[in-house]
């Protein structure tokens, strides 16, 4: 239990921000899973573009950092590139 008014406000704001970020991070993870579960290269590319858009929006909103989004997009792009080239999914 906070002892100061400012600490109580920070606790309240922190819970609200956490819920806000949790919603968007969940949305991002779902988009990433869709890319990873794609069967064809066309489907993978379509899902990748949607995931990339979501990650860019989250970067602008400040939910995830720029380098974090960049690393995730790079890994997904690599995955989509390997889809029909004969290599297996990891």
C-alpha positions in Angstrom: 0.0 0.0 0.0 1.5 3.3 -1.0 2.2 5.8 1.7 2.2 8.9 -0.4 -0.3 10.4 -2.8 2.2 10.5 -5.7 3.1 6.8 -5.1 -0.6 5.9 -5.2 -1.0 7.8 -8.5 2.1 6.1 -10.0 0.7 2.7 -9.0 -2.6 3.5 -10.7 -0.9 4.8 -13.8 1.4 1.8 -13.9 -1.4 -0.6 -13.9 -3.2 1.2 -16.7 -0.1 1.4 -18.8 0.6 -2.3 -18.2 -2.9 -3.2 -19.4 -2.4 -1.0 -22.5 0.9 -2.5 -23.4 -0.2 -6.1 -22.7 -3.0 -5.8 -25.2 -0.7 -4.5 -28.0 2.1 -7.0 -27.2 -0.5 -9.8 -27.3 -1.6 -8.6 -30.7 2.0 -8.5 -31.9 2.8 -12.0 -30.7 -0.4 -13.4 -32.5 0.8 -11.7 -35.7 4.2 -13.3 -35.3 2.7 -16.7 -34.7 0.6 -16.4 -37.9 3.8 -15.7 -39.9 5.6 -18.7 -38.3 2.7 -21.0 -39.0 2.4 -20.0 -42.6 2.4 -22.9 -45.1 3.2 -21.2 -48.3 5.5 -18.3 -49.2 2.6 -16.1 -50.4 0.7 -16.6 -47.2 3.8 -16.0 -45.2 4.6 -12.8 -47.1 1.1 -11.5 -46.5 1.2 -12.3 -42.8 4.7 -10.8 -42.6 3.5 -7.5 -44.0 0.7 -7.4 -41.5 3.1 -8.2 -38.6 5.6 -5.6 -39.8 2.9 -3.0 -39.8 1.8 -3.8 -36.3 5.4 -3.7 -35.0 6.0 -0.3 -36.6 2.9 1.0 -35.0 3.9 -0.3 -31.6 7.3 1.3 -32.0 5.7 4.7 -32.6 3.4 4.2 -29.6 6.4 3.4 -27.4 5.2 -0.1 -26.5 8.4 -1.8 -27.9 11.8 -0.3 -28.7 13.0 0.4 -32.2 15.8 -2.2 -32.2 13.5 -4.8 -30.7 11.1 -4.3 -33.6 13.9 -4.3 -36.0 15.3 -7.6 -34.7 11.9 -9.3 -34.8 11.2 -8.1 -38.4 14.7 -9.3 -39.5 14.1 -12.8 -38.1 10.6 -13.0 -39.6 11.9 -11.8 -43.0 14.6 -14.5 -42.9 12.0 -17.1 -42.0 9.7 -16.0 -44.9 12.6 -16.1 -47.3 13.4 -19.7 -46.4 9.8 -20.9 -46.6 9.8 -22.5 -50.1 13.6 -22.8 -50.5 13.6 -26.4 -49.1 14.8 -25.6 -45.6 12.7 -26.6 -42.6 11.0 -24.4 -40.1 12.7 -24.0 -36.7 
